[in-house]
């Protein structure tokens, strides 16, 4: 392990030769050491012996960026991001349409893998949608708009949350002496400036880390980074339950805020002094490029193929509709068409097993629609006539389901048709 200032001092032959040898040793060891070199240049390398990461100085010579993870010998690119849909491109439920959050104490999913948590005395205080306003390198963001000037109560809160599955963060080792640090990075823009915050929570919400950041300029994209030490205590799930919650607060009352920067058993939503988005009518908040990765360095955003990102989302939510069609919209393409089925006992038709594109996190909740958009029913054609009846999921599992429909009589059924949605969110 060696570092050098790369300034060869004047001197005698032996001293100069030793200084040159030391400089060469530093180069050969990639300036390895537990602390960063004091003398830096653009694109200079440094092997951080504390984290086991080879880092490179950026072009502006203002920061170190990760190049290679020397501990595992792997490049940090590719599936390093534990957040799904961090670029906000996938919106299976709404296809970019604005959604007013009417709930007063519930989780309402809008963009895939994110829900808006609204805890307030009255609903309809914010709307959420996928937006095409985005920083360089991105095409989408998640937009939250305040719909009134609302004074938030002490226990009230609004926030964007992604629950991360335990399997996807099991290697962090949280709740043990080997707990690893994480870094959360994101791009944010708001019509308001000031202090904003958020939190990391475990499944039981009895381990909490509050973080804060500042939006310095209105209506300007800014990069934010938060490094969080791994929690060595508490219970952190490593199965298909909630491994952790990542929450970005939009407004929080005094009884659900706290100090930032350390782990606590006290449940908090955000930092004390959080700017209230809902306090200003028409105020906007955009976020994209959300990344949560192991380690203390924020690396470049993990751009995954669109098909890969969609499949990751479909583990939790999948539909038979085309990607750009909102469930409940009148549409017959592609849908389900099961031909040649026959009614069984009690005049009930059972379809063959219908497989999911992606295995679900858990047994999903099924919703059914006719091609015209009626919730809860499928249509049928039989020798005695056509009609629609209530569709009920049967033999539902993580890989597929069957549907059953009462066709009213023991007729020969030509076909049944309809759409479906499978939900297995955390």
PyMOL commands that set and color helices and strands:
alter all, ss='L'
color gray80, all
select helices_A, chain A and resi 13-28+166-172+254-256+277-279+306-314+345-347
alter helices_A, ss='H'
color red, helices_A
select strands_A, chain A and resi 45-48+53-57+64-69+99-100+105-109+115-119+126-131+141-146+157-165+182-190+194-201+208-215+222-228+242-252+257-258+263-264+270-271+284-294+317-319+336-339+348-350+354-355+365-369+377-382+385-394+400-406+413-423
alter strands_A, ss='S'
color yellow, strands_A
deselect
rebuild
show_as cartoon
